[in-house]
């Protein structure tokens, strides 16, 4: 269940296609950065910990995560591996969805910085 605030102050967990649809409806002017992670993957755990701090820092980006072992969203987002970040841009932005597989912590920060600055 998604919180009712305009800009969540915490990392959102997406479980279903409906969760993603609702978030996209709320994010009409900001990108959504989604981490695809797994509990058993140490690098994924580190990336998720980094993302937990991002809603407090970045005002122009929504951040969320999906558990690759529990969510069918991996199929919806066409994700094959953990440590993948999917960036969904708002409708009308003319920017394509981006997918970065095997993302490293320093690259994650770079990507979120870039998106935050763009919007």
N, C-alpha and C positions, 0 to 999 in steps of 0.2 A: 504494500500500500504506500502510495506516494504522499508526502506531507503536503499541506495546503498552502504553504508559504510561497511567495514569488521566487525567492532565491534561497534554496536549501543551504543551511549552514553545515551540512554533513554529507558524506558520501552516500549516494543513493544506491540501493540494491534493486536491480531489475530482475524479475523472475519470469515474467510472461510477456507475450506479444502485446497484451493489453496495457501492461505497465509502460512499455516502450511507446506505445501509441499515445497514452496520456501525457507522458513526458514531452514528446514531440509537439503535442498540442499546446503545451505551456511554454515551450521554448521557441517562440516565433522570431526572436531577434538575437539568439545566442546559440553557439555550437554546443553539442553534447559530446563529451569525450568519455568513451566507455572502455573500461579495462576488462578483458576476458581473462579470468584467473582460475586457479585451482588451489585448494587447500594444501595438497601434497607437494606443490612446486615452490621451492624456497624463493626463487626470484620473483614469482608471482606474489608471494607474501610481502616481499620488500616493496614491490610496486604498489600494492594495495595500501600499505602503511603510508607511503608517500602521498597517495591520492586522498587519504583520509584528512590530510591537512589542507588540501587545495581549496575546498569550498570557503575556508576562512580567509584565503589570500587572494584568490582570483574572482573578480566580480563579473566578468563577461563570459564565463564558461560554466556550464553545468557539468559535473563529473559524476559518473556512475560506474557500477561494476556488475558483471554477471559471473556466476559460478559455472564454469564450463561442464562440470559434472552433474549439475542439477537443472540447468535451464535449457529449454528448447530454442532460446534466442540465438544460440550459436548457429543454428541452421538459418534462422531469419537473417542474421548478419553475415552469413557465409564465412564463419570462423572455423579454421581447422586446427589451430594450436593455441595453447595457453600463452601468456605473455603477448597477447595481441591487443592493440588499441584500435578502436574504430571511432572515427570522428564524423559525426553527422552535422551538417550545416543547416541553418534554417532555410525553409522554403523561400525561394526567390533570391537566394544569395548568389546563384549561378556557380557555386563551388560544389565540386563533386564530393561524394563520400570518400573518405580516406581510410585505409586499413594498413596498419604497420604491425607486421608479425615479428616476434622475437625482440620486442622493444627492450632497451636497457634503461636503467633509472635516469641517466643523464639525458638521454633522448626524450624520455617522457617529459621531463621538466622543460626542455627546449620546445617540444610540440605544444604544451599547454601555454607556455609564455607567448608563443607565436599566435595562437588562437585568441588569447586574452587581448593581445595588442591589436589584432585585426578588427575586433568587434568593439 
